[in-house]
Every structure is written in C-alpha cells, then in structure tokens.
C-alpha cells in the first residue's frame, strides 16, 4: 500500500530541531513513510511485483514531499528578504540552514 502525498502545509514544512536546523521531514511523515515501507516489505512475499510497484510509488511520494519542503523553505527565505537587502546575520543563518539541508540529503 503506497502512501499518498499530504497536501497540508504542516506536512510539507520541515520541523526545526532544538539548535534551529530544519529536518527534511516532520515526525508524522517519517512515521507514515516507515509504516508504508513496512507494509510493502511484508506484502512482497505474497505479491512481489505489486510490492515493487508500491515501493516505486512510495519513493516518488517521499521525493515529492522533500521537494515541497525545500520549496516552502525557499519561499520563507525569499519572503523574509523581500523587504530589502538582508542583514549579514540573516544570510549566515540561511547558509547554515542550507548546509544542514544539504548534509542531510547526502546522508540519506
């Protein structure tokens, strides 16, 4: 059973950790994706072809969710800077957030 993308803003927006860095997915999405994956693995024994198809669909949903998270993050930054030239401190924080996002992608 493949998970469907959640169109709510809450699931498309990453959560912040205690140190202000953003995670790639919020906890409810991680739980939902892992439960879907577990179901796919279990179903493989009875119907391997369907399980692989659902795995493909689930990975596509996860990638769509990740793209939405990144787009929302970028929109937040651009909105904050639309009033004029951003302060160096704001740029430093933005760069740290991009670095965190980048490093999480490479670890995934």
C-alpha positions as CSV (number, residue, x, y, z in Angstrom):
1,X,0.0,0.0,0.0
2,X,1.6,3.3,-1.1
3,X,1.2,6.5,0.8
4,X,-0.5,9.4,-0.8
5,X,1.1,12.9,-0.6
6,X,-0.4,15.0,2.1
7,X,-1.4,18.4,0.8
8,X,-1.4,20.1,4.2
9,X,1.2,22.8,4.8
10,X,2.2,21.2,8.1
11,X,3.5,18.1,6.4
12,X,5.2,19.9,3.6
13,X,7.1,22.1,6.0
14,X,10.1,20.7,7.8
15,X,10.3,20.9,11.6
16,X,13.1,22.7,13.3
17,X,15.5,20.9,15.7
18,X,16.5,22.3,19.1
19,X,19.5,24.1,17.5
20,X,17.4,25.8,14.9
21,X,18.3,23.5,12.0
22,X,15.4,22.1,9.9
23,X,14.8,18.4,9.4
24,X,13.9,17.1,6.0
25,X,10.5,15.6,7.2
26,X,8.3,16.1,10.2
27,X,7.9,13.2,12.6
28,X,4.4,12.3,11.4
29,X,5.6,12.0,7.8
30,X,8.6,9.8,8.8
31,X,6.2,7.5,10.8
32,X,3.8,7.3,7.9
33,X,6.5,6.6,5.3
34,X,8.1,3.9,7.5
35,X,4.8,2.2,8.1
36,X,4.1,2.2,4.4
37,X,7.5,0.7,3.7
38,X,6.9,-2.0,6.3
39,X,3.7,-2.9,4.7
40,X,5.4,-3.1,1.3
41,X,8.1,-5.4,2.6
42,X,5.5,-7.6,4.2
43,X,3.5,-7.8,1.0
44,X,6.5,-8.8,-1.0
45,X,6.1,-12.5,0.0
46,X,2.6,-12.7,-1.4
47,X,2.9,-10.4,-4.4
48,X,6.5,-9.3,-5.3
49,X,5.5,-7.4,-8.4
50,X,2.9,-5.3,-6.6
51,X,5.3,-4.7,-3.7
52,X,8.0,-3.3,-6.1
53,X,5.4,-1.1,-7.8
54,X,4.3,0.2,-4.5
55,X,7.9,0.8,-3.4
56,X,8.4,2.8,-6.5
57,X,5.3,4.9,-5.8
58,X,6.3,5.4,-2.1
59,X,9.8,6.6,-3.1
60,X,8.1,9.1,-5.6
61,X,5.9,10.4,-2.8
62,X,8.9,10.8,-0.5
63,X,10.8,12.7,-3.2
64,X,7.7,14.9,-3.8
65,X,7.4,15.6,-0.1
66,X,11.1,16.6,0.0
67,X,10.7,18.9,-3.0
68,X,7.7,20.6,-1.3
69,X,9.7,21.0,1.9
70,X,12.6,22.6,0.0
71,X,10.2,24.9,-1.9
72,X,8.5,26.0,1.2
73,X,11.8,26.7,2.9
74,X,13.0,28.8,-0.1
75,X,9.7,30.7,-0.2
76,X,10.1,31.6,3.5
77,X,13.6,32.9,2.9
78,X,12.6,34.9,-0.2
79,X,9.6,36.4,1.7
80,X,11.8,37.5,4.6
81,X,14.1,39.2,2.2
82,X,11.5,40.9,0.0
83,X,11.6,44.0,2.2
84,X,15.1,44.8,1.1
85,X,18.7,43.8,1.5
86,X,19.0,41.0,4.1
87,X,21.4,41.5,7.1
88,X,24.6,39.5,7.1
89,X,23.3,37.6,10.2
90,X,20.2,36.6,8.3
91,X,22.3,35.4,5.4
92,X,24.6,33.5,7.9
93,X,21.5,31.7,9.4
94,X,20.2,30.9,5.9
95,X,23.5,29.5,4.8
96,X,23.6,27.3,8.0
97,X,20.1,26.0,7.2
98,X,21.1,25.2,3.6
99,X,24.2,23.5,4.9
100,X,22.1,21.4,7.2
101,X,19.6,20.5,4.5
102,X,22.5,19.7,2.1
103,X,24.2,17.4,4.6
104,X,21.0,15.6,5.4
105,X,20.4,14.9,1.7
106,X,23.9,13.5,1.4
107,X,23.4,11.2,4.5
108,X,20.0,10.0,3.2
